[in-house]
């Protein structure tokens, strides 16, 4: 199908393109294809059949993706910081301005005043739980009455 000299260049190109793609995305996907291209490159130098090279490339790629990618992602992506939105969800706040259905009220959470909305009418002084955040408004539910 292909001559061995052409396959050497094909595997070298796969290796280089995978490295470039990985450098551009940093998603720990393309790097495994680059690593899998190396044994196929060596097999092409040794005149091993294309079918064996391709099979080896596919198997090594799949094994690397399945067994090593999760560990690499966990190891290298540890510096992700939660945003304020993620840290306030589930927390308790105190209503400082009455919240009516379809109307914005105010709550105080960690010493900061937030706009808040709810499906229920919630009186000033009530405690609420933050369910979600939408833009700069907290979506809350009543915990207990004052």
Secondary structure, DSSP 8 states (H G I E B T S, - for coil): ---HHHHHHHHHHHHHHHHHHHHHH-SSSHHHHHHHHHHHHHHHHTT--HHHHHHHHHHHHHHHHHHTHHHHHHHH-------HHHHHTT-EEEEEE-B-TTS-EEEEETTEEEEEE-SS-B-TT-EEEEEEEETTEEEEEEEE--
